[in-house]
Amino acid sequence: MIIDANTIFGFWPRRNVDISIERLDEIVTGFGVSQALTASARGILYDYVGGNRETIEMAARYSWSIPVATVDPREYLGNLDEIERVRDQGVQFIRLFPEHQKWPADYLPFHRIMEKLGEYPEIVVMLPAVHGFANLVDLCKRYDNRFIVTGVMFSFLGECLEAFRFCPNFNITIELLNSVDAYETCAALGYLDRLHFGSNAPFSYFSSAYEMVTKSRLSADDKAAVLSGNMERLVR
């Protein structure tokens, strides 16, 4: 069983790559993925309200899809109704994209959004590693939400292990964790349950992330935990 915690669909004008929902469906079904967390490119780049609506509609059409909503702090004008709206529609994951929207970690509208998300600890918040591990740890300590950090490279592993130690609600996806012993190190230190399979498909090759897990020296049970079991415990 596979649950992919990091996929996107739509149209991406900044790069010549097919990330249509049809292409994502091909990847998901072709690799036997049971469920995939997915967000709309429209919500990232142009219109987060419309993108969230598109994501929820898509999830109703594709049984494998777990909708991931987003909020763009650059458009914040004091109204946080969208968070309540998507929550009322059953969305459990909200992902923010400072790496694409170019706002800093100390951006005040972002922290207002986090205050609102903190009112709903059942919502899982997703942020990129480039947000900075010290900033991410601070958020994890301040709020009871679970956090999933994407884009964690091997060069971040030392900081990542410290974040695991400080914060029981700190989790990561593994699409860029391409060291031969990163998974084994996390397992040996008791942090394997914080690792979640993510591919970044269709932007990245699904098989690259998948084989990093399957060809690791983890036990069969530990591989299954990373590929799906750990995420199963988070999904309602």
Protein Blocks (a to p, Z undefined) as FASTA:
>chain_A
ZZdfbdcedjdfkbccdfbfklmmmmmmmnopabdcdddfklmmmommlmmmmmmmmmmm
mmkbccdddddfklpghiaklmmmmmmnopabdcddfklnopafklmklmmmmmmmmmmm
mbccdddfknopklmmmmmmmpmbdcddehiafklmmmmmmmmmmmmkbccdfklmccfk
lmmmmmmnopmmmpccdehiakbcfklmmmmmmmmcbdfklmmmmmmmmmmmmpZZ
